[in-house]
Amino acid sequence: MEEETHVPGIPPAEAAADWTIDQRWDHYTPEEHATWDTLFARQAKLLPGRASEAWLRGLDVLKLEKPGIPDFAELSDRLMKLTGWQVVAVPGLVPDDVFFDHMANRRFVAGNFIRRPDQLDYLEEPDVFHDVFGHVPMLADPVFADYLAAYGRGGQRALGLDALKYLSRLYWYTVEFGLIAEPEGLRIYGSGIVSSFSESRFALDDPSPNRIVLDLARVMRTEYRIDDFQQNYFVVPSFDELLRLTVETDFAPLYNSLKQQEDIPVAALVEGDEILTRGTQEYARDRGWHGERA
């Protein structure tokens, strides 16, 4: 289920006051570069026809096909020219206020370490492959780039409204595990899916999960799991609509309303859901997740 992260209140000795560190690109070993190349090759082969047009376009314009772990300085130079974003290295998870400040100012924080070769299929803490391969292509899309900056500003406000739980769920079900409806069908754009060999197939092909049109209040009430496949995926009709919802919604009264309502279990359908695909929920039942159906 959702978990609170416990991050020290002060940055480690090697980090600046804003928690950034040098990527130390020249310190990566041949084995680490080879791990990136292995992960990249299998995802790049799998994702055409599955990933969104925006993500595939970002992969191309940012030249991420270049062998080896990307140099953040080179990557940031390309991004700045496209959408004003840059990628900054951090030692791991950072405090919420630091995370939101970077995002609001178009700085995407990324871990500079990469998983071991025996961890190709799952790693709990985000590494450079998840952060760069999964997230950064979407930062080359002007509309989605504006959405993330708006989310960062919203996060700063949510901290003062004791509403971070609700806003975190929006991030989870869009930035990390979002789907988009394109003319050719549903496509993935969430970084947790595009960087995962198994979930990039499960999210679109498996009959178990529900696929539901995104509604802000519904998403913010919905619990999630960090350690397994999602059982509710939320679909946006376009990134323009996702941005519009974010910038035009007054979140303060929405948060107040959500605090009066019960959370929705990870595998549940509720009255009012606009269901694109009603899942069999076989995967959820196998794991003992019980959510009432609408």
One Martini backbone bead per residue (centre of mass of N, CA, C, O) as a GRO file, in nm:
protein
  294
    1MET     BB    1   0.104   0.031  -0.001
    2GLU     BB    2   0.109   0.318   0.107
    3GLU     BB    3   0.402   0.519   0.189
    4GLU     BB    4   0.606   0.665   0.407
    5THR     BB    5   0.872   0.880   0.387
    6HIS     BB    6   1.206   0.890   0.537
    7VAL     BB    7   1.368   1.197   0.547
    8PRO     BB    8   1.607   1.381   0.611
    9GLY     BB    9   1.630   1.726   0.700
   10ILE     BB   10   1.924   1.700   0.589
   11PRO     BB   11   2.173   1.704   0.393
   12PRO     BB   12   2.424   1.555   0.288
   13ALA     BB   13   2.754   1.627   0.266
   14GLU     BB   14   2.763   1.603  -0.066
   15ALA     BB   15   2.539   1.818  -0.058
   16ALA     BB   16   2.353   2.064  -0.117
   17ALA     BB   17   2.101   2.257   0.006
   18ASP     BB   18   1.915   2.130  -0.247
   19TRP     BB   19   2.041   1.820  -0.276
   20THR     BB   20   2.252   1.842  -0.479
   21ILE     BB   21   2.466   1.672  -0.714
   22ASP     BB   22   2.704   1.522  -0.870
   23GLN     BB   23   2.696   1.283  -1.110
   24ARG     BB   24   2.963   1.151  -1.203
   25TRP     BB   25   2.994   1.024  -1.493
   26ASP     BB   26   3.308   0.926  -1.488
   27HIS     BB   27   3.229   0.688  -1.257
   28TYR     BB   28   3.120   0.499  -1.437
   29THR     BB   29   3.097   0.180  -1.525
   30PRO     BB   30   3.083  -0.050  -1.766
   31GLU     BB   31   2.857  -0.210  -1.623
   32GLU     BB   32   2.658   0.027  -1.589
   33HIS     BB   33   2.629   0.094  -1.886
   34ALA     BB   34   2.532  -0.193  -1.964
   35THR     BB   35   2.272  -0.188  -1.802
   36TRP     BB   36   2.140   0.039  -1.952
   37ASP     BB   37   2.151  -0.095  -2.236
   38THR     BB   38   1.974  -0.335  -2.163
   39LEU     BB   39   1.724  -0.180  -2.077
   40PHE     BB   40   1.688  -0.010  -2.330
   41ALA     BB   41   1.661  -0.231  -2.548
   42ARG     BB   42   1.401  -0.373  -2.440
   43GLN     BB   43   1.219  -0.118  -2.433
   44ALA     BB   44   1.257  -0.006  -2.724
   45LYS     BB   45   1.127  -0.266  -2.850
   46LEU     BB   46   0.841  -0.259  -2.691
   47LEU     BB   47   0.705   0.049  -2.712
   48PRO     BB   48   0.613   0.046  -2.981
   49GLY     BB   49   0.259   0.085  -2.960
   50ARG     BB   50   0.253   0.180  -2.636
   51ALA     BB   51   0.362   0.444  -2.635
   52SER     BB   52   0.346   0.758  -2.652
   53GLU     BB   53   0.412   1.003  -2.867
   54ALA     BB   54   0.557   1.189  -2.667
   55TRP     BB   55   0.763   0.985  -2.561
   56LEU     BB   56   0.891   0.901  -2.832
   57ARG     BB   57   0.977   1.185  -2.912
   58GLY     BB   58   1.162   1.238  -2.668
   59LEU     BB   59   1.362   1.010  -2.718
   60ASP     BB   60   1.461   1.135  -2.985
   61VAL     BB   61   1.531   1.447  -2.924
   62LEU     BB   62   1.731   1.350  -2.673
   63LYS     BB   63   1.918   1.109  -2.754
   64LEU     BB   64   1.885   0.823  -2.577
   65GLU     BB   65   2.028   0.606  -2.773
   66LYS     BB   66   2.280   0.657  -2.654
   67PRO     BB   67   2.521   0.504  -2.519
   68GLY     BB   68   2.469   0.498  -2.205
   69ILE     BB   69   2.464   0.699  -1.957
   70PRO     BB   70   2.347   0.994  -1.923
   71ASP     BB   71   2.432   1.326  -1.942
   72PHE     BB   72   2.292   1.582  -1.771
   73ALA     BB   73   2.412   1.823  -1.920
   74GLU     BB   74   2.323   1.744  -2.206
   75LEU     BB   75   2.025   1.702  -2.143
   76SER     BB   76   1.965   1.989  -2.035
   77ASP     BB   77   2.033   2.142  -2.293
   78ARG     BB   78   1.801   2.023  -2.459
   79LEU     BB   79   1.562   2.089  -2.269
   80MET     BB   80   1.590   2.396  -2.246
   81LYS     BB   81   1.523   2.443  -2.555
   82LEU     BB   82   1.228   2.317  -2.529
   83THR     BB   83   1.111   2.369  -2.188
   84GLY     BB   84   1.317   2.464  -1.941
   85TRP     BB   85   1.451   2.211  -1.846
   86GLN     BB   86   1.621   2.009  -1.592
   87VAL     BB   87   1.876   1.786  -1.469
   88VAL     BB   88   1.918   1.668  -1.131
   89ALA     BB   89   2.119   1.547  -0.890
   90VAL     BB   90   2.058   1.296  -0.635
   91PRO     BB   91   2.104   1.070  -0.356
   92GLY     BB   92   1.779   1.050  -0.346
   93LEU     BB   93   1.557   1.104  -0.146
   94VAL     BB   94   1.354   1.389  -0.084
   95PRO     BB   95   1.206   1.632   0.041
   96ASP     BB   96   0.912   1.768  -0.039
   97ASP     BB   97   0.995   2.070  -0.060
   98VAL     BB   98   1.229   2.016  -0.253
   99PHE     BB   99   1.081   1.875  -0.480
  100PHE     BB  100   0.879   2.110  -0.543
  101ASP     BB  101   1.082   2.332  -0.601
  102HIS     BB  102   1.213   2.203  -0.843
  103MET     BB  103   0.960   2.162  -1.014
  104ALA     BB  104   0.854   2.459  -1.019
  105ASN     BB  105   1.165   2.521  -1.156
  106ARG     BB  106   1.240   2.301  -1.372
  107ARG     BB  107   1.357   2.056  -1.185
  108PHE     BB  108   1.476   1.732  -1.224
  109VAL     BB  109   1.501   1.471  -1.009
  110ALA     BB  110   1.789   1.239  -1.000
  111GLY     BB  111   1.929   0.960  -0.979
  112ASN     BB  112   2.283   0.839  -1.010
  113PHE     BB  113   2.204   0.549  -0.989
  114ILE     BB  114   2.230   0.194  -1.064
  115ARG     BB  115   2.133  -0.096  -1.098
  116ARG     BB  116   2.174  -0.414  -1.083
  117PRO     BB  117   2.175  -0.690  -1.286
  118ASP     BB  118   1.975  -0.843  -1.062
  119GLN     BB  119   1.753  -0.570  -1.097
  120LEU     BB  120   1.592  -0.530  -1.368
  121ASP     BB  121   1.272  -0.578  -1.271
  122TYR     BB  122   1.335  -0.456  -0.966
  123LEU     BB  123   1.301  -0.135  -0.782
  124GLU     BB  124   1.214   0.062  -0.527
  125GLU     BB  125   1.425   0.272  -0.586
  126PRO     BB  126   1.492   0.518  -0.782
  127ASP     BB  127   1.672   0.535  -1.073
  128VAL     BB  128   1.819   0.643  -1.360
  129PHE     BB  129   1.628   0.485  -1.543
  130HIS     BB  130   1.360   0.571  -1.437
  131ASP     BB  131   1.407   0.882  -1.444
  132VAL     BB  132   1.506   0.910  -1.746
  133PHE     BB  133   1.355   0.707  -1.924
  134GLY     BB  134   1.071   0.756  -1.795
  135HIS     BB  135   1.049   1.085  -1.762
  136VAL     BB  136   1.212   1.279  -1.964
  137PRO     BB  137   1.060   1.260  -2.237
  138MET     BB  138   0.808   1.427  -2.125
  139LEU     BB  139   0.975   1.704  -2.093
  140ALA     BB  140   0.963   1.760  -2.417
  141ASP     BB  141   0.671   1.831  -2.361
  142PRO     BB  142   0.513   2.123  -2.322
  143VAL     BB  143   0.254   2.039  -2.169
  144PHE     BB  144   0.375   1.843  -1.961
  145ALA     BB  145   0.580   2.041  -1.849
  146ASP     BB  146   0.360   2.231  -1.734
  147TYR     BB  147   0.228   2.027  -1.547
  148LEU     BB  148   0.472   1.974  -1.359
  149ALA     BB  149   0.506   2.265  -1.265
  150ALA     BB  150   0.220   2.289  -1.149
  151TYR     BB  151   0.253   2.059  -0.948
  152GLY     BB  152   0.476   2.189  -0.782
  153ARG     BB  153   0.303   2.428  -0.687
  154GLY     BB  154   0.082   2.250  -0.560
  155GLY     BB  155   0.266   2.116  -0.349
  156GLN     BB  156   0.330   2.368  -0.185
  157ARG     BB  157   0.031   2.409  -0.099
  158ALA     BB  158  -0.033   2.126   0.024
  159LEU     BB  159   0.153   2.146   0.272
  160GLY     BB  160  -0.035   2.382   0.403
  161LEU     BB  161  -0.313   2.174   0.381
  162ASP     BB  162  -0.282   1.876   0.452
  163ALA     BB  163  -0.273   1.722   0.124
  164LEU     BB  164  -0.052   1.524   0.011
  165LYS     BB  165  -0.195   1.257  -0.029
  166TYR     BB  166  -0.372   1.349  -0.271
  167LEU     BB  167  -0.150   1.455  -0.464
  168SER     BB  168   0.016   1.193  -0.481
  169ARG     BB  169  -0.201   1.035  -0.639
  170LEU     BB  170  -0.186   1.200  -0.895
  171TYR     BB  171   0.104   1.132  -0.962
  172TRP     BB  172   0.079   0.827  -0.970
  173TYR     BB  173  -0.174   0.824  -1.196
  174THR     BB  174   0.018   0.983  -1.402
  175VAL     BB  175   0.336   1.008  -1.402
  176GLU     BB  176   0.367   0.691  -1.326
  177PHE     BB  177   0.051   0.547  -1.426
  178GLY     BB  178  -0.034   0.656  -1.705
  179LEU     BB  179  -0.292   0.702  -1.947
  180ILE     BB  180  -0.370   0.739  -2.304
  181ALA     BB  181  -0.589   0.856  -2.554
  182GLU     BB  182  -0.551   0.747  -2.877
  183PRO     BB  183  -0.639   0.684  -3.197
  184GLU     BB  184  -0.500   0.382  -3.165
  185GLY     BB  185  -0.524   0.397  -2.849
  186LEU     BB  186  -0.391   0.294  -2.579
  187ARG     BB  187  -0.136   0.460  -2.380
  188ILE     BB  188   0.178   0.509  -2.238
  189TYR     BB  189   0.347   0.752  -1.984
  190GLY     BB  190   0.427   0.633  -1.733
  191SER     BB  191   0.726   0.565  -1.580
  192GLY     BB  192   0.651   0.294  -1.431
  193ILE     BB  193   0.591   0.160  -1.710
  194VAL     BB  194   0.813   0.229  -1.930
  195SER     BB  195   1.045   0.102  -1.722
  196SER     BB  196   0.868  -0.170  -1.743
  197PHE     BB  197   0.855  -0.476  -1.880
  198SER     BB  198   0.590  -0.588  -1.743
  199GLU     BB  199   0.390  -0.332  -1.719
  200SER     BB  200   0.388  -0.255  -2.028
  201ARG     BB  201   0.195  -0.505  -2.068
  202PHE     BB  202  -0.020  -0.517  -1.845
  203ALA     BB  203  -0.164  -0.233  -1.880
  204LEU     BB  204  -0.279  -0.325  -2.182
  205ASP     BB  205  -0.329  -0.663  -2.185
  206ASP     BB  206  -0.454  -0.721  -1.928
  207PRO     BB  207  -0.776  -0.818  -1.788
  208SER     BB  208  -0.775  -0.719  -1.483
  209PRO     BB  209  -0.775  -0.421  -1.509
  210ASN     BB  210  -0.883  -0.107  -1.474
  211ARG     BB  211  -1.006   0.148  -1.711
  212ILE     BB  212  -1.019   0.500  -1.635
  213VAL     BB  213  -1.139   0.797  -1.637
  214LEU     BB  214  -1.019   1.085  -1.537
  215ASP     BB  215  -1.071   1.201  -1.195
  216LEU     BB  216  -0.968   1.391  -0.952
  217ALA     BB  217  -1.125   1.294  -0.701
  218ARG     BB  218  -1.097   0.994  -0.752
  219VAL     BB  219  -0.788   0.976  -0.750
  220MET     BB  220  -0.747   1.113  -0.459
  221ARG     BB  221  -0.901   0.854  -0.319
  222THR     BB  222  -0.686   0.649  -0.434
  223GLU     BB  223  -0.520   0.393  -0.373
  224TYR     BB  224  -0.185   0.240  -0.356
  225ARG     BB  225   0.081   0.050  -0.495
  226ILE     BB  226   0.446  -0.002  -0.477
  227ASP     BB  227   0.470  -0.354  -0.511
  228ASP     BB  228   0.275  -0.355  -0.773
  229PHE     BB  229   0.040  -0.384  -0.972
  230GLN     BB  230  -0.205  -0.221  -1.104
  231GLN     BB  231  -0.584  -0.201  -1.094
  232ASN     BB  232  -0.590   0.113  -1.159
  233TYR     BB  233  -0.630   0.296  -1.452
  234PHE     BB  234  -0.577   0.626  -1.576
  235VAL     BB  235  -0.737   0.825  -1.834
  236VAL     BB  236  -0.639   1.053  -2.072
  237PRO     BB  237  -0.734   1.241  -2.352
  238SER     BB  238  -0.513   1.467  -2.274
  239PHE     BB  239  -0.272   1.696  -2.186
  240ASP     BB  240  -0.444   1.947  -2.199
  241GLU     BB  241  -0.657   1.843  -1.995
  242LEU     BB  242  -0.468   1.798  -1.758
  243LEU     BB  243  -0.377   2.092  -1.737
  244ARG     BB  244  -0.651   2.225  -1.704
  245LEU     BB  245  -0.734   2.086  -1.441
  246THR     BB  246  -0.492   2.195  -1.274
  247VAL     BB  247  -0.525   2.520  -1.325
  248GLU     BB  248  -0.859   2.541  -1.274
  249THR     BB  249  -0.843   2.421  -0.996
  250ASP     BB  250  -0.966   2.439  -0.667
  251PHE     BB  251  -0.808   2.264  -0.416
  252ALA     BB  252  -0.903   2.340  -0.134
  253PRO     BB  253  -1.204   2.238  -0.145
  254LEU     BB  254  -1.129   1.957  -0.238
  255TYR     BB  255  -0.975   1.869   0.012
  256ASN     BB  256  -1.207   1.910   0.212
  257SER     BB  257  -1.388   1.696   0.080
  258LEU     BB  258  -1.195   1.449   0.100
  259LYS     BB  259  -1.179   1.446   0.420
  260GLN     BB  260  -1.499   1.337   0.421
  261GLN     BB  261  -1.388   1.082   0.274
  262GLU     BB  262  -1.333   0.781   0.162
  263ASP     BB  263  -1.129   0.562   0.061
  264ILE     BB  264  -1.014   0.386  -0.226
  265PRO     BB  265  -0.949   0.100  -0.332
  266VAL     BB  266  -0.730  -0.028  -0.568
  267ALA     BB  267  -0.976  -0.234  -0.707
  268ALA     BB  268  -1.205  -0.030  -0.734
  269LEU     BB  269  -1.537   0.053  -0.805
  270VAL     BB  270  -1.745   0.342  -0.872
  271GLU     BB  271  -1.971   0.559  -0.875
  272GLY     BB  272  -1.911   0.734  -1.192
  273ASP     BB  273  -1.747   0.567  -1.356
  274GLU     BB  274  -1.550   0.576  -1.657
  275ILE     BB  275  -1.541   0.284  -1.832
  276LEU     BB  276  -1.326   0.124  -2.060
  277THR     BB  277  -1.218  -0.121  -1.867
  278ARG     BB  278  -1.340  -0.411  -1.730
  279GLY     BB  279  -1.210  -0.597  -1.503
  280THR     BB  280  -1.159  -0.917  -1.363
  281GLN     BB  281  -0.960  -0.922  -1.096
  282GLU     BB  282  -0.774  -1.171  -1.065
  283TYR     BB  283  -0.515  -1.051  -0.950
  284ALA     BB  284  -0.645  -0.932  -0.693
  285ARG     BB  285  -0.763  -1.195  -0.576
  286ASP     BB  286  -0.490  -1.348  -0.548
  287ARG     BB  287  -0.405  -1.106  -0.322
  288GLY     BB  288  -0.660  -1.009  -0.145
  289TRP     BB  289  -0.807  -0.779  -0.296
  290HIS     BB  290  -1.085  -0.576  -0.180
  291GLY     BB  291  -1.329  -0.441  -0.402
  292GLU     BB  292  -1.591  -0.275  -0.475
  293ARG     BB  293  -1.846  -0.277  -0.706
  294ALA     BB  294  -2.044  -0.082  -0.927
   0.00000   0.00000   0.00000
